[in-house]
């Protein structure tokens, strides 16, 4: 922990930064960090998962910047941090980091999810193109020593232009993906019970029932939130609706897909899949996904671009500075955000 001794001497507002060193380096440019350190005295928690260290740091703090792994802020921590006015999360879902008590006590909560939409959408688009062109199959065949002639064998390949693309969830990332897919000429349908007809018209998409979307799509991209209602939304019965040769893209949450059912479908060769998120992370070495040549895997890295990480940090710092300047937050969420589980 650093910075706490300075607070008493300067009288400037105190801000706690619960972000470990490697993430601070990725999140905060020199200029962003200068803006924050000029405006406030900083208590920086290197061991950001240490609840006792956080409890010791909170007294007198007006703002707390959180990252993945920060202890959840509950009534006990709030009792010791009675002056806390803002929790600025550098990620998207806030449910793992704040409780209802935070909102009940009037502490503002902000998140940086908007900054993740573009890179995750780009990875989902890259996955889409890979599945359409079967590049993952060819790569696997050549790397595992398949003869040249057989390495080029794959189910029919398609261009994205004119392809039927289904999107589950018109979330921030879902909308960014829709824009990219439509720009390349895809025909996009969306299953989202909360998407209004006017919004659908603006997005240039057709709203359909989930089962119809699964039946008619060449590629299905999952972009729904992880809520109690979306747990295993794509189970064995629904995955079976995908047409032969289709592909499933999941850069959202593993929560949404039954992994066992997906492995069974992919193992059969009937569909392909590209996945960035898993029930168990790190992905176990003996996980069946690792053995499937028609499955493209990445280790939960879709939002990990240099540009995105810097925007996450800048977003949180902007919210802290707005608080200190007496301005309203730009990315505030309310108690309803706790329904988004992770």
C-alpha positions as CSV (number, residue, x, y, z in Angstrom):
1,X,0.0,0.0,0.0
2,X,1.3,3.4,-0.9
3,X,0.1,7.0,-0.6
4,X,-1.8,7.0,2.7
5,X,0.8,9.1,4.5
6,X,0.5,11.9,2.1
7,X,-3.3,12.4,2.6
8,X,-3.0,13.8,6.1
9,X,-0.4,16.3,5.1
10,X,-2.0,17.8,2.0
11,X,-5.7,17.8,2.8
12,X,-6.5,16.9,-0.8
13,X,-9.3,14.4,-1.4
14,X,-8.2,10.8,-0.9
15,X,-8.8,8.2,-3.6
16,X,-8.0,4.4,-3.2
17,X,-6.8,2.6,-6.3
18,X,-7.4,-1.2,-6.0
19,X,-5.6,-2.2,-9.1
20,X,-2.5,-4.5,-9.2
21,X,0.7,-3.3,-10.7
22,X,0.4,-5.2,-14.0
23,X,-3.0,-3.8,-14.6
24,X,-2.1,-0.3,-13.6
25,X,0.6,-0.4,-16.3
26,X,-2.0,-1.5,-18.9
27,X,-4.9,0.8,-17.7
28,X,-3.2,4.1,-17.0
29,X,-1.0,6.0,-19.4
30,X,1.4,8.5,-17.8
31,X,-1.0,11.3,-18.7
32,X,-4.0,9.5,-17.2
33,X,-2.2,8.7,-14.0
34,X,-0.9,12.3,-13.8
35,X,-4.4,13.7,-14.1
36,X,-5.5,11.5,-11.2
37,X,-2.5,12.0,-8.9
38,X,-2.6,15.8,-9.5
39,X,-6.2,15.9,-8.3
40,X,-6.1,13.6,-5.3
41,X,-3.8,11.8,-2.8
42,X,-3.7,8.2,-3.8
43,X,-3.7,5.1,-1.7
44,X,-2.6,2.3,-4.1
45,X,-3.2,-1.3,-3.2
46,X,-0.7,-3.6,-4.9
47,X,-2.3,-6.6,-3.3
48,X,-5.8,-5.7,-4.5
49,X,-7.4,-8.9,-3.4
50,X,-6.6,-8.3,0.3
51,X,-9.8,-7.4,2.1
52,X,-7.9,-6.3,5.3
53,X,-5.8,-3.9,3.2
54,X,-8.8,-2.5,1.6
55,X,-10.6,-2.0,4.9
56,X,-7.5,-0.1,6.2
57,X,-7.4,2.1,3.1
58,X,-11.0,3.1,2.9
59,X,-11.4,5.5,5.9
60,X,-11.4,9.0,4.6
61,X,-11.5,8.0,0.9
62,X,-14.1,9.7,-1.4
63,X,-13.6,7.4,-4.3
64,X,-12.5,3.8,-4.9
65,X,-11.2,2.5,-8.3
66,X,-11.7,-1.3,-8.5
67,X,-10.5,-4.0,-10.8
68,X,-11.1,-7.7,-11.3
69,X,-10.5,-9.4,-8.0
70,X,-11.2,-6.5,-5.7
71,X,-13.1,-7.6,-2.6
72,X,-16.8,-7.0,-2.7
73,X,-17.9,-3.8,-1.0
74,X,-20.4,-4.6,1.7
75,X,-21.8,-3.0,4.8
76,X,-18.8,-3.8,6.9
77,X,-16.4,-2.1,4.6
78,X,-18.7,0.8,4.1
79,X,-18.9,1.3,7.9
80,X,-15.2,2.0,7.8
81,X,-15.4,4.1,4.7
82,X,-18.2,6.4,5.6
83,X,-16.9,9.2,3.3
84,X,-17.0,7.0,0.2
85,X,-19.0,8.6,-2.6
86,X,-17.9,6.6,-5.7
87,X,-16.9,3.1,-6.7
88,X,-15.4,3.4,-10.2
89,X,-15.0,0.0,-11.7
90,X,-12.5,-0.5,-14.6
91,X,-14.6,-3.5,-15.9
92,X,-18.1,-4.0,-17.0
93,X,-20.2,-6.1,-14.6
94,X,-20.3,-4.6,-11.1
95,X,-22.2,-7.4,-9.2
96,X,-19.0,-9.2,-8.1
97,X,-17.7,-5.9,-6.5
98,X,-20.6,-4.1,-4.9
99,X,-23.6,-5.1,-2.8
100,X,-27.1,-3.5,-2.4
101,X,-25.7,-1.7,0.6
102,X,-23.5,0.4,-1.7
103,X,-26.5,1.8,-3.5
104,X,-28.6,2.1,-0.4
105,X,-26.0,4.4,1.2
106,X,-26.0,6.6,-1.8
107,X,-22.6,5.7,-3.2
108,X,-22.4,6.1,-6.9
109,X,-21.2,3.2,-9.0
110,X,-19.7,3.5,-12.5
111,X,-18.4,0.9,-14.9
112,X,-16.4,1.0,-18.2
113,X,-18.3,-1.6,-20.2
114,X,-18.8,0.7,-23.2
115,X,-15.1,0.7,-23.8
116,X,-15.0,-3.1,-24.2
117,X,-17.7,-3.3,-26.8
118,X,-15.6,-2.6,-29.9
119,X,-12.7,-5.0,-29.3
120,X,-15.0,-7.9,-28.2
121,X,-17.1,-7.2,-31.3
122,X,-14.1,-7.3,-33.5
123,X,-13.0,-10.7,-32.0
124,X,-16.5,-12.0,-32.5
125,X,-16.3,-10.8,-36.1
126,X,-12.9,-12.5,-36.5
127,X,-14.4,-15.7,-35.1
128,X,-17.3,-15.4,-37.5
129,X,-15.0,-15.1,-40.5
130,X,-12.9,-18.0,-39.3
131,X,-15.9,-20.3,-38.9
132,X,-17.4,-19.3,-42.3
133,X,-14.1,-20.0,-44.1
134,X,-13.1,-23.0,-41.9
135,X,-9.6,-21.5,-41.3
136,X,-9.5,-23.1,-37.8
137,X,-9.9,-26.6,-39.4
138,X,-7.2,-26.0,-42.0
139,X,-4.8,-24.7,-39.4
140,X,-5.4,-27.6,-37.1
141,X,-5.0,-30.1,-39.9
142,X,-1.6,-28.7,-41.1
143,X,-0.3,-28.3,-37.5
144,X,-1.1,-32.0,-36.7
145,X,0.5,-33.4,-39.8
146,X,-2.4,-34.1,-42.0
147,X,-1.5,-34.7,-45.7
148,X,-1.8,-31.7,-47.9
149,X,-4.8,-33.1,-49.8
150,X,-6.8,-34.1,-46.8
151,X,-5.9,-30.9,-44.9
152,X,-7.9,-29.0,-47.4
153,X,-11.0,-31.0,-46.8
154,X,-13.8,-29.2,-44.9
155,X,-17.5,-28.6,-45.0
156,X,-18.7,-26.0,-47.5
157,X,-17.3,-22.5,-46.9
158,X,-19.1,-19.2,-47.2
159,X,-18.6,-15.5,-47.5
160,X,-20.1,-13.2,-44.8
161,X,-21.7,-11.1,-47.6
162,X,-25.3,-12.4,-47.9
163,X,-24.9,-14.9,-45.0
164,X,-27.6,-15.1,-42.4
165,X,-26.1,-14.1,-39.1
166,X,-28.0,-14.5,-35.8
167,X,-27.2,-12.3,-32.8
168,X,-28.5,-13.3,-29.3
169,X,-28.7,-10.1,-27.3
170,X,-28.6,-6.5,-28.6
171,X,-26.2,-5.5,-25.9
172,X,-23.5,-2.8,-26.3
173,X,-21.2,-5.5,-27.7
174,X,-24.0,-7.0,-29.7
175,X,-24.8,-3.7,-31.4
176,X,-21.1,-3.1,-32.2
177,X,-20.9,-6.6,-33.7
178,X,-24.1,-6.0,-35.7
179,X,-22.7,-2.9,-37.2
180,X,-19.5,-4.7,-38.3
181,X,-21.3,-7.7,-39.7
182,X,-23.8,-5.5,-41.6
183,X,-21.0,-3.4,-43.0
184,X,-19.6,-6.6,-44.6
185,X,-23.0,-7.4,-46.1
186,X,-24.4,-9.9,-43.6
187,X,-28.2,-10.3,-43.2
188,X,-28.6,-10.0,-39.4
189,X,-31.4,-11.2,-37.2
190,X,-31.6,-10.6,-33.5
191,X,-33.3,-12.5,-30.6
192,X,-33.7,-10.0,-27.7
193,X,-37.0,-9.6,-25.8
194,X,-36.1,-6.1,-24.9
195,X,-35.2,-4.8,-28.4
196,X,-37.9,-2.4,-29.5
197,X,-39.1,-2.2,-33.2
198,X,-37.7,1.3,-33.5
199,X,-34.3,0.2,-32.2
200,X,-34.3,-2.8,-34.5
201,X,-35.1,-0.5,-37.5
202,X,-32.2,1.8,-36.5
203,X,-29.9,-1.2,-36.3
204,X,-31.1,-2.6,-39.6
205,X,-32.0,-6.0,-38.2
206,X,-34.9,-8.4,-38.0
207,X,-36.2,-9.4,-34.6
208,X,-37.1,-13.0,-34.4
209,X,-37.8,-15.6,-31.7
210,X,-34.7,-17.4,-30.4
211,X,-35.7,-20.8,-31.8
212,X,-36.3,-19.3,-35.2
213,X,-32.9,-17.5,-35.1
214,X,-31.1,-20.7,-34.3
215,X,-32.9,-22.6,-37.2
216,X,-32.1,-20.0,-39.8
217,X,-28.6,-18.7,-39.0
218,X,-25.3,-19.7,-40.6
219,X,-23.5,-18.2,-37.7
220,X,-24.9,-17.4,-34.2
221,X,-23.1,-14.9,-32.1
222,X,-23.9,-14.8,-28.4
223,X,-24.0,-11.3,-26.8
224,X,-26.6,-11.6,-24.1
225,X,-26.0,-10.7,-20.4
226,X,-25.4,-13.3,-17.7
227,X,-28.6,-13.1,-15.6
228,X,-30.6,-15.7,-13.8
229,X,-32.9,-15.9,-16.8
230,X,-30.1,-16.6,-19.3
231,X,-28.4,-19.4,-17.4
232,X,-27.7,-22.2,-20.0
233,X,-29.9,-20.3,-22.5
234,X,-28.3,-22.5,-25.2
235,X,-28.9,-26.0,-23.9
236,X,-28.8,-29.3,-25.8
237,X,-32.3,-28.9,-27.2
238,X,-31.6,-25.4,-28.6
239,X,-28.2,-26.2,-29.9
240,X,-29.7,-29.1,-31.9
241,X,-31.8,-26.5,-33.8
242,X,-28.7,-25.1,-35.5
243,X,-28.5,-26.2,-39.1
244,X,-25.8,-28.6,-40.2
245,X,-22.6,-26.6,-41.0
246,X,-23.5,-23.7,-38.8
247,X,-21.2,-22.0,-36.3
248,X,-21.5,-20.7,-32.8
249,X,-19.5,-17.7,-31.5
250,X,-19.3,-17.0,-27.8
251,X,-17.3,-14.0,-26.6
252,X,-19.9,-13.1,-23.9
253,X,-20.1,-15.5,-21.0
254,X,-19.9,-19.3,-20.7
255,X,-22.9,-18.9,-18.4
256,X,-25.1,-18.7,-21.5
257,X,-24.1,-22.0,-23.1
258,X,-24.2,-25.6,-21.9
259,X,-20.6,-26.6,-22.4
260,X,-21.3,-30.3,-22.3
261,X,-24.0,-30.0,-25.0
262,X,-21.8,-27.8,-27.1
263,X,-18.9,-30.2,-26.9
264,X,-21.3,-33.0,-28.0
265,X,-22.5,-31.1,-31.0
266,X,-19.1,-30.0,-32.1
267,X,-17.6,-33.4,-31.6
268,X,-20.2,-34.8,-34.0
269,X,-18.9,-32.6,-36.7
270,X,-22.3,-31.1,-37.3
271,X,-21.4,-27.6,-36.2
272,X,-18.2,-25.6,-35.5
273,X,-17.7,-23.2,-32.6
274,X,-15.4,-20.4,-31.6
275,X,-15.2,-19.6,-27.8
276,X,-13.4,-17.1,-25.7
277,X,-15.1,-17.8,-22.3
278,X,-15.3,-21.0,-20.2
279,X,-17.0,-22.4,-17.1
280,X,-13.6,-23.1,-15.6
281,X,-10.8,-20.6,-16.2
282,X,-8.0,-21.4,-16.7
283,X,-9.4,-24.0,-19.1
284,X,-8.4,-27.5,-17.7
285,X,-5.8,-29.3,-19.8
286,X,-8.1,-32.3,-20.1
287,X,-11.2,-30.3,-21.2
288,X,-12.8,-31.8,-24.2
289,X,-12.9,-28.5,-26.1
290,X,-9.1,-28.7,-26.4
291,X,-9.2,-31.9,-28.5
292,X,-11.8,-30.7,-31.1
293,X,-10.3,-29.7,-34.5
294,X,-13.5,-27.8,-35.5
295,X,-13.3,-25.6,-32.4
296,X,-11.5,-22.3,-32.2
297,X,-10.4,-21.3,-28.7
298,X,-8.9,-18.2,-27.1
299,X,-8.2,-17.7,-23.4
300,X,-10.7,-15.0,-22.4
301,X,-8.7,-12.3,-24.2
302,X,-11.3,-10.6,-26.4
303,X,-11.2,-7.3,-24.6
304,X,-7.4,-7.3,-24.1
305,X,-6.3,-4.8,-26.7
306,X,-3.9,-2.0,-25.7
307,X,-6.4,0.6,-26.7
308,X,-9.2,-1.0,-24.7
309,X,-7.2,-1.4,-21.5
310,X,-6.2,2.3,-21.7
311,X,-9.8,3.3,-22.2
312,X,-10.9,1.3,-19.2
313,X,-8.4,3.2,-17.0
314,X,-9.2,6.6,-18.5
315,X,-13.0,6.0,-18.0
316,X,-12.5,5.3,-14.3
317,X,-10.2,8.3,-13.8
318,X,-12.7,10.5,-15.6
319,X,-15.4,9.4,-13.3
320,X,-13.3,10.2,-10.2
321,X,-12.4,13.6,-11.5
322,X,-16.0,14.4,-12.3
323,X,-16.9,13.5,-8.7
324,X,-14.2,15.8,-7.3
325,X,-15.3,18.6,-9.6
326,X,-18.9,18.2,-8.5
327,X,-20.1,16.8,-11.8
328,X,-22.5,13.9,-12.4
329,X,-21.1,10.5,-13.6
330,X,-21.2,9.5,-17.2
331,X,-21.4,5.8,-16.8
332,X,-23.4,5.3,-13.6
333,X,-25.3,2.1,-13.0
334,X,-28.1,1.5,-10.4
335,X,-29.1,-1.4,-8.2
336,X,-30.6,-3.2,-11.2
337,X,-27.1,-3.8,-12.5
338,X,-26.7,-6.5,-9.7
339,X,-28.9,-8.8,-11.7
340,X,-26.1,-9.1,-14.2
341,X,-24.2,-11.8,-12.3
342,X,-20.7,-11.6,-13.9
